[in-house]
Amino acid sequence: MEWLSRTLSQEPTLLALSITVIVTVFIFSARKAHLNHLAKMKKINDSFNVK
């Protein structure tokens, strides 16, 4: 736990920036996966609704 206390006391800005970058990457990845899922579901739905 000493490394954690040293990291928090020395560079809180760097820690906050790192967490922000990780969360941002996760959000963009989740959004892309969601949009891909919606596109696949639309394709499947369109294949059943032949007019």
C-alpha positions as CSV (number, residue, x, y, z in Angstrom):
1,M,0.0,0.0,0.0
2,E,3.0,2.3,0.2
3,W,3.2,2.6,-3.6
4,L,-0.4,3.7,-3.7
5,S,0.1,6.4,-1.0
6,R,3.2,7.6,-2.8
7,T,1.4,7.7,-6.1
8,L,-1.5,9.6,-4.7
9,S,0.7,12.1,-2.8
10,Q,3.1,12.8,-5.7
11,E,1.0,13.1,-8.8
12,P,-2.8,13.3,-8.2
13,T,-3.2,15.1,-11.6
14,L,-1.5,12.2,-13.4
15,L,-3.6,9.7,-11.7
16,A,-6.8,11.6,-12.5
17,L,-5.7,11.9,-16.1
18,S,-5.0,8.2,-16.4
19,I,-8.3,7.2,-14.9
20,T,-10.1,9.7,-17.3
21,V,-8.3,8.2,-20.3
22,I,-9.2,4.7,-19.3
23,V,-12.9,5.6,-18.7
24,T,-13.0,7.5,-22.0
25,V,-11.6,4.6,-24.0
26,F,-14.1,2.2,-22.3
27,I,-17.0,4.5,-23.2
28,F,-16.0,4.8,-26.8
29,S,-15.5,1.0,-27.0
30,A,-18.9,0.3,-25.4
31,R,-20.6,2.8,-27.8
32,K,-19.0,1.2,-30.8
33,A,-20.1,-2.3,-29.7
34,H,-23.6,-1.0,-29.1
35,L,-23.8,0.6,-32.5
36,N,-22.5,-2.7,-34.1
37,H,-25.1,-4.6,-32.2
38,L,-27.9,-2.3,-33.4
39,A,-26.7,-2.7,-37.0
40,K,-26.7,-6.5,-36.7
41,M,-30.2,-6.5,-35.1
42,K,-31.5,-4.2,-37.9
43,K,-30.1,-6.5,-40.5
44,I,-31.7,-9.5,-38.9
45,N,-35.0,-7.7,-38.5
46,D,-35.0,-6.6,-42.1
47,S,-34.3,-10.2,-43.3
48,F,-37.5,-11.3,-41.6
49,N,-39.6,-8.4,-42.8
50,V,-39.5,-9.2,-46.5
51,K,-42.0,-7.0,-48.4
